[in-house]
C-alpha cells in the first residue's frame, strides 16, 4: 500500500467517521482500514463518504467486545497490509452505556462489558497487529478526561474506571514499542457533539479530530506514553 495507512475502530459514526473523512480528504495517497462492529450495522454514511475512493478505504468487521472477532479482524488487516507497516492504529471504538452509575451503584456486569470493549478490545487488536507496528508507527488509544485521576471529574464511574485502565494499558504498550521507535499515546477528544457526547457537548467533531490529527502527526518517540488533550495539551494522569 502506498502513502500512510490508518486503521480506525468504530469508523461508521461519530468521531470514527470524522477521522475517516479528514484522513481521506488530506491526501489521496492515504489508505484507511475502517473497522466497524458489524457489516450489517449502520454503514450508510461511511459508504457514502467513501464511495468515490473505495479503492483506498477497506471496511473490516471488528467487534471490539469479542476477542475472536478482534483476532479475525487482525488477520484480515494483516492480509491487507501484505507485510507492510501500519502507520497509525486508532483505537476509537468505545462505550459509555451507564453514565449514571456511581461507586455505590456500579454493576459488575456493566463494568465487565465496559472493560471488554474499552480495554480488552484495544489490547487484543494491538497484539494482533504488533508485527505491523514499525519504526514511526503511532498507536492512539481514545480515552477521556473522566479517566484522569488528576482532573478529579467524578462522574460516570463505570466508564471512568474503564478509561483509567486503558490509560495504564497505553503506558505499557509505549514501553513495548519504544525499542523499535514506535509510539503509543492516549488522548481525550474533549466533550464532542456526537451521539455519545450527548446534550451540552461543546466541540464539533471537526474541531476535535483536526486537533487530534495534528497532535498524532507531530508526536515523537520521546513523548510516547503521554496523555494528551485533543488540542495537544497534556492531561494529568
Secondary structure, 3 states (H helix, E strand, C coil): CCCCEEEEECCCCHHHHHHHHHHHHHCCCCEEEEEECCCCCCCHHHHHHHHHHHHHEEEEECCCCCHHHHHHHHHHHHHHHCCCCCCEEEECCCCCCCCCCCCCCCCHHHHHHHHHHHHHHHHHHHHHCHHHCCCCCEEEEEECHHHCCCCCCCCCHHHHHHHHHHHHHHHHHHHHHHHHCCEEEEEECCCECCCCCCCCCCECHHHHHHHHHHHHHHCCHHHCCCEEECCCCECCC
